[in-house]
Amino acid sequence: MFATIDHAAGARSVGVDMPESTVLVVGNPAAGAPPMLDAPNLALDLPTRVLVRQASPGAVGSSVVLSDPRALARRHGLRDEQVEALGQIVSVIDRALEQVSTR
């Protein structure tokens, strides 16, 4: 995890009420840096950002949204093995969500 951005806290700081909305910036430099050598503009899309958003104020539950890095890698014309290497973060996120949902 590289960073956490709490958009709801930012909104509250300027008097705006919004559902809890946090962006998690996650990735693995060993997986992301080599493809960026072949496609430098990929750096605009990596590391992966995951939005965790409360359904609505006071509601139970949340949604998790991310742009699949495999699709981003394909858009940048990367080779299949690079696409799959970047896609490993999706599996990590899925496993983390499974653990959270069973608690």
C-alpha positions in Angstrom: 0.0 0.0 0.0 1.5 3.3 -1.1 -1.2 5.7 0.1 -4.7 6.2 1.4 -6.8 9.1 0.3 -9.8 9.9 2.5 -12.1 11.9 0.2 -14.9 12.1 2.7 -12.5 13.8 5.2 -11.4 16.3 2.6 -15.1 17.0 1.8 -15.9 17.6 5.5 -12.9 20.0 5.8 -14.7 22.3 3.3 -18.2 21.8 4.8 -19.4 19.2 2.3 -21.1 16.0 3.5 -20.4 12.9 1.5 -20.5 9.1 2.1 -17.2 7.6 3.3 -15.0 7.4 0.2 -11.5 6.2 0.4 -9.0 5.5 -2.3 -6.3 3.0 -1.6 -3.2 3.2 -3.8 -1.7 -0.3 -4.1 0.9 -2.0 -6.2 4.2 -3.8 -6.4 7.2 -2.0 -7.9 8.7 -5.3 -9.0 5.6 -5.9 -11.2 4.9 -2.3 -12.3 8.3 -0.8 -13.0 9.5 -3.1 -15.8 6.3 -2.6 -17.9 6.7 1.2 -17.4 10.1 0.9 -19.2 8.2 -0.4 -22.3 5.2 1.9 -22.0 6.2 5.0 -20.0 2.7 6.5 -20.1 1.6 3.5 -18.0 2.9 5.5 -15.1 -0.3 7.6 -15.3 -2.4 4.5 -14.5 -0.1 2.8 -11.9 0.0 2.0 -9.1 -3.6 0.6 -9.0 -6.2 2.8 -7.2 -9.0 1.1 -5.4 -12.1 3.1 -4.4 -13.9 1.9 -1.3 -17.2 3.8 -1.0 -20.0 3.6 1.5 -23.4 2.9 -0.2 -25.0 6.1 1.3 -24.7 8.1 4.5 -25.7 5.8 7.4 -26.2 2.8 5.2 -24.6 -0.6 5.9 -22.2 -1.9 3.2 -19.9 -0.4 0.7 -18.7 -0.8 -2.9 -15.2 -1.5 -4.1 -14.2 -0.3 -7.6 -10.9 -0.4 -9.5 -9.7 -0.2 -13.1 -8.3 -3.6 -14.0 -4.6 -3.2 -14.6 -4.8 -5.9 -17.2 -7.1 -3.7 -19.4 -4.8 -0.7 -18.8 -1.7 -2.8 -19.8 -3.5 -4.0 -23.0 -4.4 -0.4 -23.8 -0.7 0.5 -23.6 0.2 -2.4 -25.9 2.1 -4.5 -23.5 3.0 -8.1 -24.0 0.8 -10.9 -22.6 3.2 -11.8 -19.9 3.4 -8.2 -18.7 -0.4 -8.0 -18.8 -0.7 -11.1 -16.6 2.0 -9.9 -14.2 0.2 -6.6 -13.6 -3.1 -8.6 -13.2 -1.7 -10.3 -10.1 -2.7 -7.3 -8.0 -6.4 -8.1 -8.8 -6.0 -11.5 -7.2 -4.4 -10.0 -4.1 -7.2 -7.5 -3.8 -9.8 -10.2 -4.3 -8.3 -12.3 -1.5 -8.2 -9.3 0.8 -11.8 -8.6 0.2 -12.8 -12.2 0.8 -11.0 -12.1 4.2 -12.8 -8.8 5.1 -16.2 -10.1 4.0 -16.0 -13.2 6.2 -15.3 -11.2 9.4 
